[in-house]
Amino acid sequence: MLTRRRSLQVAAGSLSLCALSHSAWSQGYPNRSVRIIVTFPPGGSNDIHARLHGQWLSERLGQSFIVENKPGGGGNVGTAEGARAAPDGHTILYMSISLAINVVAYEKLTHDIVRTLRQSQLCTEAAT
């Protein structure tokens, strides 16, 4: 059973990703193409926003940002793909509120997003 505290940790962890990405810029980020995983099908608002953000980042950082749509399971398929990615900043999980809802709604998930976000934060801090 997911507690209110854990739900808030998920929300806080997703917000901390913005702060973590700033430390990666000092290391010449990105040095190769970046994947943006969208947990919904093409043509929806999440897909459009991800493509607009990817284009904006590509113009400013000089690397390609490739949007990959991984729909299914209320966003769980794409979230599991993002959770398995190496925490090197070259895979971005474009999340929505469904991530917090799924942690509460599904008893058995293939990933623990709170643990994954914590590990990503530790890896990023260790690299700086």
SVG drawing of the C-alpha trace seen along z (x, -y; Angstrom):
<svg xmlns="http://www.w3.org/2000/svg" viewBox="-6 -28 39 35">
<polyline fill="none" stroke="black" stroke-width="0.4" points="0.0,0.0 1.3,-3.4 1.3,-6.1 0.7,-9.7 4.3,-10.4 5.5,-8.1 3.2,-9.8 4.7,-13.2 8.2,-11.7 7.4,-10.7 6.2,-14.2 9.2,-15.8 11.6,-13.5 10.2,-14.4 10.6,-18.1 14.2,-17.5 15.1,-16.4 15.2,-20.0 17.9,-20.8 19.9,-17.6 20.0,-18.4 21.9,-21.7 24.9,-19.9 25.2,-17.8 25.7,-20.9 29.1,-21.7 30.4,-18.3 29.7,-19.1 26.2,-17.7 25.0,-16.3 27.8,-14.6 25.5,-12.4 21.8,-12.1 19.3,-12.3 16.2,-10.1 12.9,-11.6 10.6,-8.8 6.9,-9.9 4.5,-7.5 1.6,-8.2 0.8,-7.7 1.8,-10.2 -0.4,-13.2 -1.5,-13.9 -0.6,-16.8 2.4,-15.1 3.8,-14.1 3.5,-17.6 5.1,-19.2 7.9,-16.7 8.6,-17.5 8.5,-21.2 10.9,-20.9 13.1,-18.6 13.4,-21.0 14.1,-23.9 16.8,-21.9 18.3,-20.7 18.6,-24.3 20.3,-25.5 22.5,-22.5 23.5,-21.4 22.5,-17.8 19.5,-15.8 16.7,-15.1 14.7,-12.1 11.2,-11.6 10.2,-7.9 6.5,-7.1 6.1,-4.2 2.3,-4.0 0.6,-1.3 -0.5,-0.4 -1.5,-3.9 2.1,-5.1 3.8,-2.2 5.4,-0.8 7.3,-4.0 8.1,-4.6 9.6,-1.1 11.8,-1.9 12.9,-5.2 13.6,-3.5 15.9,-0.9 17.9,-3.6 21.4,-4.4 21.4,-7.5 23.7,-9.5 21.2,-12.2 20.9,-10.9 17.5,-9.5 14.7,-11.8 11.4,-10.4 8.7,-12.9 6.3,-12.3 2.8,-13.4 0.6,-13.2 -0.2,-9.6 3.1,-8.5 2.0,-9.5 -1.5,-8.0 0.0,-4.7 2.1,-4.3 -1.0,-4.4 -3.4,-2.5 -1.2,0.5 -0.1,2.9 2.7,4.6 4.8,2.5 7.9,3.6 9.8,0.6 10.1,-1.5 10.2,-5.0 11.0,-6.5 14.1,-4.2 15.1,-4.9 14.9,-8.7 17.0,-8.4 19.6,-6.3 19.7,-8.7 20.3,-11.6 23.1,-9.7 24.8,-8.9 24.6,-12.5 25.9,-13.8 28.8,-11.4 29.7,-12.4 30.0,-16.1"/>
</svg>
